[in-house]
Amino acid sequence: MIAEGHTVANHTYHHPDMSRISDKAAFEKELTALETLYQSVTGQTMKKYYRPPQGKYSESNLQMAKELGYKTFLESRLCGLDAGSATIQKGSIFQASDAHPPRRDRPSAQYFSDQRSDSR
C-alpha cells in the first residue's frame, strides 16, 4: 500500500468512543499504542493522520490530537466498498476494516489515500 502511494493512518488501538475520553494521557495512549504496533510490524513510523472511531469526538479531542501533531479527518470524505459501490473518487479516504469475525486482540486496519495536493 505504501509503495502505491497510500498512507496508513491512526484509528486508535481499541476503537473506543473517543468523545468519552477527556484525559489527555488516556487519549494519547490510544494513538501511541497503535503507532508502536505499526512500527514494530512495518519498521516504519506512522504518519500523523487520525480519524476518530465511529466519527465520535469532542472539541477537546480535536485539540489533544492537534497537540500530539495529528491532522484529524472526519467522516465527510469517507467511503467504503461495503456500501455497494466500488467507485472511489480521487482524494477520498478509503476505510478498510477486518471483514472476518470480530477480533478484539488487534485494531481494525484503516487506509487513507495520500493527501497530496494533486489529489484534491
Biopython code that builds the backbone (N, CA, C, O; Angstrom):
import numpy as np
from Bio.PDB.StructureBuilder import StructureBuilder

atoms = [
    (1, "MET", "N", (0.810, -1.190, 0.000)),
    (1, "MET", "CA", (0.000, 0.000, 0.000)),
    (1, "MET", "C", (0.856, 1.258, 0.000)),
    (1, "MET", "O", (0.617, 2.184, -0.775)),
    (2, "ILE", "N", (1.834, 1.282, 0.859)),
    (2, "ILE", "CA", (2.695, 2.456, 0.943)),
    (2, "ILE", "C", (3.446, 2.642, -0.370)),
    (2, "ILE", "O", (3.604, 3.770, -0.838)),
    (3, "ALA", "N", (3.912, 1.545, -0.970)),
    (3, "ALA", "CA", (4.621, 1.619, -2.244)),
    (3, "ALA", "C", (3.726, 2.170, -3.355)),
    (3, "ALA", "O", (4.224, 2.748, -4.321)),
    (4, "GLU", "N", (2.402, 1.995, -3.223)),
    (4, "GLU", "CA", (1.454, 2.514, -4.200)),
    (4, "GLU", "C", (1.105, 3.982, -3.952)),
    (4, "GLU", "O", (0.340, 4.571, -4.716)),
    (5, "GLY", "N", (1.656, 4.577, -2.893)),
    (5, "GLY", "CA", (1.399, 5.986, -2.603)),
    (5, "GLY", "C", (0.309, 6.241, -1.581)),
    (5, "GLY", "O", (-0.119, 7.382, -1.407)),
    (6, "HIS", "N", (-0.154, 5.183, -0.892)),
    (6, "HIS", "CA", (-1.193, 5.340, 0.122)),
    (6, "HIS", "C", (-0.565, 5.617, 1.483)),
    (6, "HIS", "O", (0.603, 5.307, 1.716)),
    (7, "THR", "N", (-1.347, 6.196, 2.363)),
    (7, "THR", "CA", (-0.917, 6.464, 3.722)),
    (7, "THR", "C", (-1.753, 5.629, 4.675)),
    (7, "THR", "O", (-2.976, 5.593, 4.546)),
    (8, "VAL", "N", (-1.126, 4.963, 5.620)),
    (8, "VAL", "CA", (-1.838, 4.244, 6.664)),
    (8, "VAL", "C", (-1.960, 5.210, 7.833)),
    (8, "VAL", "O", (-0.962, 5.753, 8.305)),
    (9, "ALA", "N", (-3.181, 5.420, 8.296)),
    (9, "ALA", "CA", (-3.429, 6.417, 9.328)),
    (9, "ALA", "C", (-3.916, 5.777, 10.624)),
    (9, "ALA", "O", (-4.267, 4.598, 10.656)),
    (10, "ASN", "N", (-3.931, 6.563, 11.676)),
    (10, "ASN", "CA", (-4.295, 6.088, 13.009)),
    (10, "ASN", "C", (-5.806, 6.161, 13.225)),
    (10, "ASN", "O", (-6.447, 7.173, 12.939)),
    (11, "HIS", "N", (-6.351, 5.065, 13.734)),
    (11, "HIS", "CA", (-7.780, 4.973, 14.049)),
    (11, "HIS", "C", (-7.953, 4.452, 15.474)),
    (11, "HIS", "O", (-9.023, 3.968, 15.844)),
    (12, "THR", "N", (-6.906, 4.555, 16.255)),
    (12, "THR", "CA", (-6.791, 4.138, 17.664)),
    (12, "THR", "C", (-6.566, 2.637, 17.793)),
    (12, "THR", "O", (-6.831, 1.874, 16.865)),
    (13, "TYR", "N", (-6.080, 2.231, 18.943)),
    (13, "TYR", "CA", (-5.771, 0.831, 19.189)),
    (13, "TYR", "C", (-7.016, 0.016, 19.550)),
    (13, "TYR", "O", (-7.220, -1.073, 19.014)),
    (14, "HIS", "N", (-7.843, 0.538, 20.453)),
    (14, "HIS", "CA", (-9.002, -0.218, 20.937)),
    (14, "HIS", "C", (-10.333, 0.186, 20.301)),
    (14, "HIS", "O", (-11.355, -0.444, 20.573)),
    (15, "HIS", "N", (-10.341, 1.222, 19.463)),
    (15, "HIS", "CA", (-11.543, 1.668, 18.763)),
    (15, "HIS", "C", (-12.644, 2.142, 19.714)),
    (15, "HIS", "O", (-13.804, 1.778, 19.524)),
    (16, "PRO", "N", (-12.313, 2.947, 20.740)),
    (16, "PRO", "CA", (-13.347, 3.406, 21.681)),
    (16, "PRO", "C", (-14.100, 4.624, 21.157)),
    (16, "PRO", "O", (-13.728, 5.199, 20.133)),
    (17, "ASP", "N", (-15.143, 5.008, 21.851)),
    (17, "ASP", "CA", (-15.831, 6.275, 21.613)),
    (17, "ASP", "C", (-14.929, 7.348, 22.201)),
    (17, "ASP", "O", (-14.927, 7.568, 23.412)),
    (18, "MET", "N", (-14.167, 8.015, 21.351)),
    (18, "MET", "CA", (-13.175, 8.987, 21.813)),
    (18, "MET", "C", (-13.813, 10.210, 22.454)),
    (18, "MET", "O", (-13.154, 10.905, 23.227)),
    (19, "SER", "N", (-15.074, 10.492, 22.157)),
    (19, "SER", "CA", (-15.737, 11.649, 22.760)),
    (19, "SER", "C", (-15.885, 11.482, 24.268)),
    (19, "SER", "O", (-16.098, 12.463, 24.980)),
    (20, "ARG", "N", (-15.776, 10.255, 24.757)),
    (20, "ARG", "CA", (-15.875, 9.983, 26.196)),
    (20, "ARG", "C", (-14.521, 10.052, 26.899)),
    (20, "ARG", "O", (-14.448, 9.919, 28.121)),
    (21, "ILE", "N", (-13.460, 10.256, 26.138)),
    (21, "ILE", "CA", (-12.122, 10.327, 26.728)),
    (21, "ILE", "C", (-11.719, 11.793, 26.852)),
    (21, "ILE", "O", (-11.490, 12.479, 25.855)),
    (22, "SER", "N", (-11.637, 12.257, 28.100)),
    (22, "SER", "CA", (-11.261, 13.653, 28.338)),
    (22, "SER", "C", (-9.859, 13.767, 28.926)),
    (22, "SER", "O", (-9.279, 14.852, 28.961)),
    (23, "ASP", "N", (-9.323, 12.645, 29.384)),
    (23, "ASP", "CA", (-7.978, 12.626, 29.962)),
    (23, "ASP", "C", (-6.938, 12.542, 28.843)),
    (23, "ASP", "O", (-6.972, 11.620, 28.028)),
    (24, "LYS", "N", (-6.024, 13.498, 28.808)),
    (24, "LYS", "CA", (-5.044, 13.544, 27.725)),
    (24, "LYS", "C", (-4.155, 12.298, 27.687)),
    (24, "LYS", "O", (-3.814, 11.817, 26.606)),
    (25, "ALA", "N", (-3.778, 11.773, 28.851)),
    (25, "ALA", "CA", (-2.923, 10.576, 28.884)),
    (25, "ALA", "C", (-3.640, 9.371, 28.273)),
    (25, "ALA", "O", (-3.028, 8.596, 27.538)),
    (26, "ALA", "N", (-4.927, 9.210, 28.570)),
    (26, "ALA", "CA", (-5.703, 8.094, 28.009)),
    (26, "ALA", "C", (-5.883, 8.271, 26.503)),
    (26, "ALA", "O", (-5.800, 7.307, 25.742)),
    (27, "PHE", "N", (-6.130, 9.510, 26.082)),
    (27, "PHE", "CA", (-6.276, 9.814, 24.665)),
    (27, "PHE", "C", (-4.976, 9.489, 23.926)),
    (27, "PHE", "O", (-4.985, 8.821, 22.892)),
    (28, "GLU", "N", (-3.868, 9.970, 24.471)),
    (28, "GLU", "CA", (-2.560, 9.745, 23.852)),
    (28, "GLU", "C", (-2.221, 8.256, 23.787)),
    (28, "GLU", "O", (-1.634, 7.796, 22.807)),
    (29, "LYS", "N", (-2.585, 7.507, 24.816)),
    (29, "LYS", "CA", (-2.291, 6.072, 24.841)),
    (29, "LYS", "C", (-2.984, 5.335, 23.695)),
    (29, "LYS", "O", (-2.401, 4.420, 23.114)),
    (30, "GLU", "N", (-4.225, 5.722, 23.357)),
    (30, "GLU", "CA", (-4.938, 5.095, 22.240)),
    (30, "GLU", "C", (-4.189, 5.280, 20.924)),
    (30, "GLU", "O", (-4.149, 4.370, 20.095)),
    (31, "LEU", "N", (-3.602, 6.447, 20.735)),
    (31, "LEU", "CA", (-2.891, 6.720, 19.491)),
    (31, "LEU", "C", (-1.482, 6.126, 19.496)),
    (31, "LEU", "O", (-1.047, 5.537, 18.506)),
    (32, "THR", "N", (-0.781, 6.281, 20.603)),
    (32, "THR", "CA", (0.603, 5.796, 20.631)),
    (32, "THR", "C", (0.693, 4.272, 20.654)),
    (32, "THR", "O", (1.662, 3.705, 20.151)),
    (33, "ALA", "N", (-0.306, 3.605, 21.230)),
    (33, "ALA", "CA", (-0.292, 2.132, 21.225)),
    (33, "ALA", "C", (-0.337, 1.611, 19.789)),
    (33, "ALA", "O", (0.352, 0.648, 19.454)),
    (34, "LEU", "N", (-1.148, 2.248, 18.944)),
    (34, "LEU", "CA", (-1.215, 1.817, 17.544)),
    (34, "LEU", "C", (0.045, 2.218, 16.787)),
    (34, "LEU", "O", (0.532, 1.462, 15.947)),
    (35, "GLU", "N", (0.575, 3.404, 17.080)),
    (35, "GLU", "CA", (1.841, 3.827, 16.449)),
    (35, "GLU", "C", (2.940, 2.801, 16.734)),
    (35, "GLU", "O", (3.687, 2.413, 15.836)),
    (36, "THR", "N", (3.029, 2.372, 17.983)),
    (36, "THR", "CA", (4.053, 1.414, 18.399)),
    (36, "THR", "C", (3.872, 0.074, 17.686)),
    (36, "THR", "O", (4.840, -0.510, 17.199)),
    (37, "LEU", "N", (2.642, -0.406, 17.628)),
    (37, "LEU", "CA", (2.357, -1.664, 16.934)),
    (37, "LEU", "C", (2.710, -1.552, 15.451)),
    (37, "LEU", "O", (3.349, -2.444, 14.893)),
    (38, "TYR", "N", (2.299, -0.466, 14.823)),
    (38, "TYR", "CA", (2.585, -0.245, 13.404)),
    (38, "TYR", "C", (4.089, -0.264, 13.147)),
    (38, "TYR", "O", (4.554, -0.902, 12.203)),
    (39, "GLN", "N", (4.842, 0.431, 13.984)),
    (39, "GLN", "CA", (6.288, 0.484, 13.792)),
    (39, "GLN", "C", (6.925, -0.890, 14.010)),
    (39, "GLN", "O", (7.865, -1.258, 13.305)),
    (40, "SER", "N", (6.419, -1.644, 14.979)),
    (40, "SER", "CA", (7.002, -2.968, 15.231)),
    (40, "SER", "C", (6.719, -3.940, 14.088)),
    (40, "SER", "O", (7.527, -4.828, 13.814)),
    (41, "VAL", "N", (5.578, -3.778, 13.421)),
    (41, "VAL", "CA", (5.209, -4.661, 12.313)),
    (41, "VAL", "C", (5.874, -4.243, 11.005)),
    (41, "VAL", "O", (6.360, -5.088, 10.253)),
    (42, "THR", "N", (5.896, -2.931, 10.734)),
    (42, "THR", "CA", (6.370, -2.449, 9.437)),
    (42, "THR", "C", (7.800, -1.921, 9.446)),
    (42, "THR", "O", (8.447, -1.854, 8.401)),
    (43, "GLY", "N", (8.289, -1.547, 10.616)),
    (43, "GLY", "CA", (9.604, -0.926, 10.708)),
    (43, "GLY", "C", (9.585, 0.537, 10.298)),
    (43, "GLY", "O", (10.638, 1.164, 10.176)),
    (44, "GLN", "N", (8.389, 1.087, 10.083)),
    (44, "GLN", "CA", (8.246, 2.481, 9.668)),
    (44, "GLN", "C", (7.472, 3.279, 10.711)),
    (44, "GLN", "O", (6.721, 2.723, 11.512)),
    (45, "THR", "N", (7.669, 4.574, 10.683)),
    (45, "THR", "CA", (6.925, 5.473, 11.562)),
    (45, "THR", "C", (5.575, 5.785, 10.931)),
    (45, "THR", "O", (5.495, 6.083, 9.739)),
    (46, "MET", "N", (4.510, 5.716, 11.736)),
    (46, "MET", "CA", (3.170, 6.016, 11.236)),
    (46, "MET", "C", (3.026, 7.525, 11.030)),
    (46, "MET", "O", (3.446, 8.319, 11.871)),
    (47, "LYS", "N", (2.433, 7.902, 9.914)),
    (47, "LYS", "CA", (2.166, 9.316, 9.645)),
    (47, "LYS", "C", (1.126, 9.825, 10.636)),
    (47, "LYS", "O", (0.327, 9.046, 11.156)),
    (48, "LYS", "N", (1.133, 11.111, 10.895)),
    (48, "LYS", "CA", (0.266, 11.720, 11.905)),
    (48, "LYS", "C", (-1.092, 12.138, 11.330)),
    (48, "LYS", "O", (-1.449, 13.316, 11.345)),
    (49, "TYR", "N", (-1.838, 11.154, 10.824)),
    (49, "TYR", "CA", (-3.208, 11.357, 10.383)),
    (49, "TYR", "C", (-4.099, 10.498, 11.279)),
    (49, "TYR", "O", (-3.745, 9.367, 11.614)),
    (50, "TYR", "N", (-5.250, 11.034, 11.662)),
    (50, "TYR", "CA", (-6.119, 10.373, 12.641)),
    (50, "TYR", "C", (-7.582, 10.552, 12.251)),
    (50, "TYR", "O", (-7.996, 11.631, 11.825)),
    (51, "ARG", "N", (-8.361, 9.477, 12.402)),
    (51, "ARG", "CA", (-9.813, 9.557, 12.259)),
    (51, "ARG", "C", (-10.452, 8.934, 13.484)),
    (51, "ARG", "O", (-10.190, 7.770, 13.788)),
    (52, "PRO", "N", (-11.285, 9.681, 14.192)),
    (52, "PRO", "CA", (-11.934, 9.136, 15.389)),
    (52, "PRO", "C", (-12.844, 7.952, 15.055)),
    (52, "PRO", "O", (-13.612, 8.020, 14.095)),
    (53, "PRO", "N", (-12.768, 6.870, 15.833)),
    (53, "PRO", "CA", (-13.664, 5.726, 15.614)),
    (53, "PRO", "C", (-15.125, 6.160, 15.678)),
    (53, "PRO", "O", (-15.488, 7.007, 16.494)),
    (54, "GLN", "N", (-15.942, 5.594, 14.840)),
    (54, "GLN", "CA", (-17.372, 5.866, 14.742)),
    (54, "GLN", "C", (-17.661, 7.334, 14.438)),
    (54, "GLN", "O", (-18.815, 7.758, 14.491)),
    (55, "GLY", "N", (-16.636, 8.107, 14.125)),
    (55, "GLY", "CA", (-16.822, 9.525, 13.856)),
    (55, "GLY", "C", (-17.159, 10.338, 15.092)),
    (55, "GLY", "O", (-17.600, 11.481, 14.978)),
    (56, "LYS", "N", (-16.958, 9.761, 16.281)),
    (56, "LYS", "CA", (-17.314, 10.434, 17.535)),
    (56, "LYS", "C", (-16.094, 11.114, 18.132)),
    (56, "LYS", "O", (-15.035, 10.504, 18.276)),
    (57, "TYR", "N", (-16.255, 12.377, 18.477)),
    (57, "TYR", "CA", (-15.165, 13.158, 19.047)),
    (57, "TYR", "C", (-15.732, 14.338, 19.811)),
    (57, "TYR", "O", (-16.919, 14.645, 19.710)),
    (58, "SER", "N", (-14.890, 14.986, 20.563)),
    (58, "SER", "CA", (-15.258, 16.228, 21.252)),
    (58, "SER", "C", (-14.279, 17.303, 20.812)),
    (58, "SER", "O", (-13.251, 17.002, 20.206)),
    (59, "GLU", "N", (-14.591, 18.535, 21.109)),
    (59, "GLU", "CA", (-13.680, 19.626, 20.766)),
    (59, "GLU", "C", (-12.340, 19.431, 21.468)),
    (59, "GLU", "O", (-11.294, 19.722, 20.890)),
    (60, "SER", "N", (-12.361, 18.941, 22.707)),
    (60, "SER", "CA", (-11.089, 18.714, 23.412)),
    (60, "SER", "C", (-10.282, 17.600, 22.744)),
    (60, "SER", "O", (-9.052, 17.643, 22.749)),
    (61, "ASN", "N", (-10.967, 16.594, 22.163)),
    (61, "ASN", "CA", (-10.265, 15.543, 21.404)),
    (61, "ASN", "C", (-9.508, 16.136, 20.232)),
    (61, "ASN", "O", (-8.354, 15.788, 19.985)),
    (62, "LEU", "N", (-10.166, 17.039, 19.506)),
    (62, "LEU", "CA", (-9.524, 17.664, 18.354)),
    (62, "LEU", "C", (-8.287, 18.441, 18.783)),
    (62, "LEU", "O", (-7.261, 18.420, 18.104)),
    (63, "GLN", "N", (-8.396, 19.130, 19.924)),
    (63, "GLN", "CA", (-7.259, 19.892, 20.423)),
    (63, "GLN", "C", (-6.131, 18.965, 20.869)),
    (63, "GLN", "O", (-4.962, 19.232, 20.590)),
    (64, "MET", "N", (-6.475, 17.871, 21.563)),
    (64, "MET", "CA", (-5.440, 16.926, 22.007)),
    (64, "MET", "C", (-4.728, 16.305, 20.812)),
    (64, "MET", "O", (-3.504, 16.169, 20.821)),
    (65, "ALA", "N", (-5.483, 15.929, 19.787)),
    (65, "ALA", "CA", (-4.877, 15.354, 18.581)),
    (65, "ALA", "C", (-3.921, 16.362, 17.949)),
    (65, "ALA", "O", (-2.818, 16.007, 17.537)),
    (66, "LYS", "N", (-4.345, 17.599, 17.879)),
    (66, "LYS", "CA", (-3.501, 18.653, 17.310)),
    (66, "LYS", "C", (-2.217, 18.819, 18.119)),
    (66, "LYS", "O", (-1.133, 18.944, 17.548)),
    (67, "GLU", "N", (-2.336, 18.822, 19.444)),
    (67, "GLU", "CA", (-1.162, 18.949, 20.312)),
    (67, "GLU", "C", (-0.197, 17.784, 20.146)),
    (67, "GLU", "O", (1.006, 17.934, 20.361)),
    (68, "LEU", "N", (-0.724, 16.618, 19.762)),
    (68, "LEU", "CA", (0.109, 15.436, 19.530)),
    (68, "LEU", "C", (0.663, 15.411, 18.100)),
    (68, "LEU", "O", (1.353, 14.470, 17.708)),
    (69, "GLY", "N", (0.354, 16.447, 17.340)),
    (69, "GLY", "CA", (0.882, 16.555, 15.981)),
    (69, "GLY", "C", (0.039, 15.903, 14.908)),
    (69, "GLY", "O", (0.501, 15.736, 13.779)),
    (70, "TYR", "N", (-1.201, 15.526, 15.239)),
    (70, "TYR", "CA", (-2.071, 14.846, 14.281)),
    (70, "TYR", "C", (-2.946, 15.809, 13.491)),
    (70, "TYR", "O", (-3.382, 16.840, 14.002)),
    (71, "LYS", "N", (-3.193, 15.453, 12.240)),
    (71, "LYS", "CA", (-4.200, 16.103, 11.422)),
    (71, "LYS", "C", (-5.405, 15.162, 11.475)),
    (71, "LYS", "O", (-5.294, 13.988, 11.121)),
    (72, "THR", "N", (-6.550, 15.675, 11.914)),
    (72, "THR", "CA", (-7.749, 14.853, 12.076)),
    (72, "THR", "C", (-8.615, 14.892, 10.826)),
    (72, "THR", "O", (-8.854, 15.954, 10.250)),
    (73, "PHE", "N", (-9.087, 13.703, 10.411)),
    (73, "PHE", "CA", (-10.017, 13.573, 9.292)),
    (73, "PHE", "C", (-11.345, 13.094, 9.849)),
    (73, "PHE", "O", (-11.393, 12.190, 10.683)),
    (74, "LEU", "N", (-12.423, 13.711, 9.379)),
    (74, "LEU", "CA", (-13.747, 13.313, 9.837)),
    (74, "LEU", "C", (-14.475, 12.581, 8.730)),
    (74, "LEU", "O", (-13.882, 12.313, 7.685)),
    (75, "GLU", "N", (-15.720, 12.256, 8.920)),
    (75, "GLU", "CA", (-16.489, 11.374, 8.037)),
    (75, "GLU", "C", (-16.804, 11.922, 6.647)),
    (75, "GLU", "O", (-17.146, 11.129, 5.770)),
    (76, "SER", "N", (-16.710, 13.201, 6.397)),
    (76, "SER", "CA", (-17.246, 13.786, 5.183)),
    (76, "SER", "C", (-16.692, 13.203, 3.880)),
    (76, "SER", "O", (-17.407, 13.177, 2.878)),
    (77, "ARG", "N", (-15.451, 12.738, 3.865)),
    (77, "ARG", "CA", (-14.874, 12.209, 2.624)),
    (77, "ARG", "C", (-14.622, 10.708, 2.714)),
    (77, "ARG", "O", (-13.835, 10.158, 1.943)),
    (78, "LEU", "N", (-15.290, 10.049, 3.653)),
    (78, "LEU", "CA", (-15.081, 8.625, 3.878)),
    (78, "LEU", "C", (-15.923, 7.803, 2.911)),
    (78, "LEU", "O", (-17.087, 8.120, 2.670)),
    (79, "CYS", "N", (-15.343, 6.761, 2.366)),
    (79, "CYS", "CA", (-16.088, 5.852, 1.502)),
    (79, "CYS", "C", (-15.601, 4.438, 1.779)),
    (79, "CYS", "O", (-14.514, 4.233, 2.318)),
    (80, "GLY", "N", (-16.409, 3.488, 1.408)),
    (80, "GLY", "CA", (-16.025, 2.090, 1.594)),
    (80, "GLY", "C", (-16.692, 1.224, 0.544)),
    (80, "GLY", "O", (-17.731, 1.594, -0.003)),
    (81, "LEU", "N", (-16.111, 0.091, 0.265)),
    (81, "LEU", "CA", (-16.650, -0.796, -0.762)),
    (81, "LEU", "C", (-17.902, -1.525, -0.299)),
    (81, "LEU", "O", (-18.680, -1.996, -1.129)),
    (82, "ASP", "N", (-18.114, -1.629, 1.014)),
    (82, "ASP", "CA", (-19.277, -2.372, 1.501)),
    (82, "ASP", "C", (-20.575, -1.574, 1.334)),
    (82, "ASP", "O", (-21.649, -2.094, 1.641)),
    (83, "ALA", "N", (-20.506, -0.349, 0.866)),
    (83, "ALA", "CA", (-21.703, 0.461, 0.640)),
    (83, "ALA", "C", (-22.368, 0.125, -0.691)),
    (83, "ALA", "O", (-23.358, 0.759, -1.055)),
    (84, "GLY", "N", (-21.851, -0.850, -1.420)),
    (84, "GLY", "CA", (-22.452, -1.267, -2.678)),
    (84, "GLY", "C", (-21.860, -0.587, -3.889)),
    (84, "GLY", "O", (-22.339, -0.793, -5.004)),
    (85, "SER", "N", (-20.839, 0.211, -3.703)),
    (85, "SER", "CA", (-20.220, 0.902, -4.822)),
    (85, "SER", "C", (-18.716, 0.716, -4.749)),
    (85, "SER", "O", (-18.111, 0.869, -3.688)),
    (86, "ALA", "N", (-18.122, 0.387, -5.878)),
    (86, "ALA", "CA", (-16.670, 0.217, -5.922)),
    (86, "ALA", "C", (-15.990, 1.474, -6.452)),
    (86, "ALA", "O", (-14.795, 1.451, -6.749)),
    (87, "THR", "N", (-16.740, 2.576, -6.573)),
    (87, "THR", "CA", (-16.186, 3.818, -7.092)),
    (87, "THR", "C", (-15.517, 4.599, -5.967)),
    (87, "THR", "O", (-16.150, 4.933, -4.965)),
    (88, "ILE", "N", (-14.246, 4.880, -6.141)),
    (88, "ILE", "CA", (-13.517, 5.686, -5.174)),
    (88, "ILE", "C", (-12.989, 6.901, -5.926)),
    (88, "ILE", "O", (-12.195, 6.770, -6.858)),
    (89, "GLN", "N", (-13.431, 8.072, -5.516)),
    (89, "GLN", "CA", (-13.001, 9.291, -6.177)),
    (89, "GLN", "C", (-11.625, 9.704, -5.681)),
    (89, "GLN", "O", (-11.256, 9.428, -4.540)),
    (90, "LYS", "N", (-10.873, 10.363, -6.546)),
    (90, "LYS", "CA", (-9.547, 10.852, -6.198)),
    (90, "LYS", "C", (-9.644, 11.761, -4.978)),
    (90, "LYS", "O", (-10.491, 12.653, -4.928)),
    (91, "GLY", "N", (-8.787, 11.537, -4.008)),
    (91, "GLY", "CA", (-8.779, 12.337, -2.791)),
    (91, "GLY", "C", (-9.677, 11.795, -1.697)),
    (91, "GLY", "O", (-9.716, 12.352, -0.600)),
    (92, "SER", "N", (-10.409, 10.702, -1.977)),
    (92, "SER", "CA", (-11.277, 10.118, -0.967)),
    (92, "SER", "C", (-10.465, 9.377, 0.078)),
    (92, "SER", "O", (-9.320, 8.985, -0.150)),
    (93, "ILE", "N", (-11.073, 9.204, 1.199)),
    (93, "ILE", "CA", (-10.488, 8.401, 2.268)),
    (93, "ILE", "C", (-11.166, 7.038, 2.187)),
    (93, "ILE", "O", (-12.394, 6.954, 2.203)),
    (94, "PHE", "N", (-10.390, 5.990, 2.102)),
    (94, "PHE", "CA", (-10.921, 4.637, 1.999)),
    (94, "PHE", "C", (-10.707, 3.922, 3.314)),
    (94, "PHE", "O", (-9.578, 3.814, 3.792)),
    (95, "GLN", "N", (-11.783, 3.435, 3.899)),
    (95, "GLN", "CA", (-11.696, 2.696, 5.159)),
    (95, "GLN", "C", (-11.798, 1.217, 4.864)),
    (95, "GLN", "O", (-12.765, 0.762, 4.253)),
    (96, "ALA", "N", (-10.803, 0.469, 5.295)),
    (96, "ALA", "CA", (-10.825, -0.980, 5.123)),
    (96, "ALA", "C", (-10.799, -1.607, 6.508)),
    (96, "ALA", "O", (-9.791, -1.531, 7.211)),
    (97, "SER", "N", (-11.906, -2.227, 6.900)),
    (97, "SER", "CA", (-11.988, -2.868, 8.206)),
    (97, "SER", "C", (-11.948, -4.372, 8.030)),
    (97, "SER", "O", (-12.293, -4.890, 6.968)),
    (98, "ASP", "N", (-11.535, -5.060, 9.054)),
    (98, "ASP", "CA", (-11.466, -6.508, 9.039)),
    (98, "ASP", "C", (-12.861, -7.078, 8.803)),
    (98, "ASP", "O", (-13.760, -6.856, 9.614)),
    (99, "ALA", "N", (-13.054, -7.804, 7.712)),
    (99, "ALA", "CA", (-14.370, -8.348, 7.368)),
    (99, "ALA", "C", (-14.617, -9.715, 7.982)),
    (99, "ALA", "O", (-15.688, -10.292, 7.796)),
    (100, "HIS", "N", (-13.656, -10.231, 8.698)),
    (100, "HIS", "CA", (-13.779, -11.538, 9.335)),
    (100, "HIS", "C", (-14.466, -11.393, 10.681)),
    (100, "HIS", "O", (-14.731, -10.269, 11.108)),
    (101, "PRO", "N", (-14.765, -12.496, 11.367)),
    (101, "PRO", "CA", (-15.388, -12.396, 12.686)),
    (101, "PRO", "C", (-14.600, -11.443, 13.582)),
    (101, "PRO", "O", (-13.385, -11.318, 13.429)),
    (102, "PRO", "N", (-15.276, -10.767, 14.515)),
    (102, "PRO", "CA", (-14.601, -9.776, 15.365)),
    (102, "PRO", "C", (-13.343, -10.322, 16.037)),
    (102, "PRO", "O", (-13.321, -11.435, 16.561)),
    (103, "ARG", "N", (-12.306, -9.504, 16.001)),
    (103, "ARG", "CA", (-11.042, -9.857, 16.650)),
    (103, "ARG", "C", (-10.686, -8.711, 17.561)),
    (103, "ARG", "O", (-10.263, -7.654, 17.093)),
    (104, "ARG", "N", (-10.844, -8.896, 18.825)),
    (104, "ARG", "CA", (-10.567, -7.834, 19.790)),
    (104, "ARG", "C", (-9.094, -7.788, 20.189)),
    (104, "ARG", "O", (-8.685, -6.920, 20.961)),
    (105, "ASP", "N", (-8.292, -8.725, 19.660)),
    (105, "ASP", "CA", (-6.878, -8.761, 20.020)),
    (105, "ASP", "C", (-6.024, -7.877, 19.128)),
    (105, "ASP", "O", (-4.807, -7.816, 19.303)),
    (106, "ARG", "N", (-6.642, -7.190, 18.172)),
    (106, "ARG", "CA", (-5.894, -6.277, 17.302)),
    (106, "ARG", "C", (-6.824, -5.185, 16.799)),
    (106, "ARG", "O", (-8.037, -5.387, 16.736)),
    (107, "PRO", "N", (-6.279, -4.045, 16.446)),
    (107, "PRO", "CA", (-7.114, -2.949, 15.944)),
    (107, "PRO", "C", (-7.548, -3.185, 14.504)),
    (107, "PRO", "O", (-6.937, -3.973, 13.781)),
    (108, "SER", "N", (-8.603, -2.497, 14.096)),
    (108, "SER", "CA", (-9.030, -2.541, 12.703)),
    (108, "SER", "C", (-7.984, -1.847, 11.840)),
    (108, "SER", "O", (-7.268, -0.961, 12.305)),
    (109, "ALA", "N", (-7.906, -2.256, 10.593)),
    (109, "ALA", "CA", (-6.982, -1.609, 9.659)),
    (109, "ALA", "C", (-7.681, -0.403, 9.046)),
    (109, "ALA", "O", (-8.851, -0.483, 8.674)),
    (110, "GLN", "N", (-6.979, 0.695, 8.942)),
    (110, "GLN", "CA", (-7.531, 1.899, 8.324)),
    (110, "GLN", "C", (-6.550, 2.380, 7.268)),
    (110, "GLN", "O", (-5.365, 2.565, 7.545)),
    (111, "TYR", "N", (-7.043, 2.577, 6.082)),
    (111, "TYR", "CA", (-6.179, 3.023, 4.998)),
    (111, "TYR", "C", (-6.708, 4.341, 4.448)),
    (111, "TYR", "O", (-7.901, 4.481, 4.178)),
    (112, "PHE", "N", (-5.828, 5.280, 4.289)),
    (112, "PHE", "CA", (-6.210, 6.595, 3.788)),
    (112, "PHE", "C", (-5.410, 6.913, 2.538)),
    (112, "PHE", "O", (-4.217, 6.622, 2.449)),
    (113, "SER", "N", (-6.090, 7.514, 1.579)),
    (113, "SER", "CA", (-5.371, 7.891, 0.367)),
    (113, "SER", "C", (-4.364, 8.980, 0.692)),
    (113, "SER", "O", (-4.552, 9.757, 1.628)),
    (114, "ASP", "N", (-3.322, 9.026, -0.070)),
    (114, "ASP", "CA", (-2.276, 10.020, 0.111)),
    (114, "ASP", "C", (-2.877, 11.410, -0.045)),
    (114, "ASP", "O", (-3.638, 11.657, -0.981)),
    (115, "GLN", "N", (-2.547, 12.300, 0.850)),
    (115, "GLN", "CA", (-3.115, 13.644, 0.838)),
    (115, "GLN", "C", (-2.236, 14.626, 0.048)),
    (115, "GLN", "O", (-1.962, 15.739, 0.496)),
    (116, "ARG", "N", (-1.811, 14.187, -1.117)),
    (116, "ARG", "CA", (-1.013, 15.070, -1.976)),
    (116, "ARG", "C", (-1.890, 16.178, -2.538)),
    (116, "ARG", "O", (-3.096, 16.000, -2.704)),
    (117, "SER", "N", (-1.296, 17.295, -2.822)),
    (117, "SER", "CA", (-2.065, 18.430, -3.340)),
    (117, "SER", "C", (-2.726, 18.120, -4.673)),
    (117, "SER", "O", (-3.737, 18.736, -5.010)),
    (118, "ASP", "N", (-2.180, 17.177, -5.444)),
    (118, "ASP", "CA", (-2.779, 16.864, -6.744)),
    (118, "ASP", "C", (-4.004, 15.973, -6.636)),
    (118, "ASP", "O", (-4.652, 15.707, -7.648)),
    (119, "SER", "N", (-4.344, 15.501, -5.432)),
    (119, "SER", "CA", (-5.488, 14.611, -5.286)),
    (119, "SER", "C", (-6.738, 15.371, -4.836)),
    (119, "SER", "O", (-7.734, 14.748, -4.467)),
    (120, "ARG", "N", (-6.702, 16.673, -4.859)),
    (120, "ARG", "CA", (-7.880, 17.460, -4.421)),
    (120, "ARG", "C", (-8.642, 17.989, -5.584)),
    (120, "ARG", "O", (-9.653, 18.668, -5.402)),
]
sb = StructureBuilder()
sb.init_structure("model")
sb.init_model(0)
sb.init_chain("A")
sb.init_seg("    ")
for serial, (resi, resn, name, xyz) in enumerate(atoms, 1):
    if name == "N":
        sb.init_residue(resn, " ", resi, " ")
    sb.init_atom(name, np.array(xyz, "f"), 0.0, 1.0, " ", f" {name:<3s}", serial, name[0])
structure = sb.get_structure()
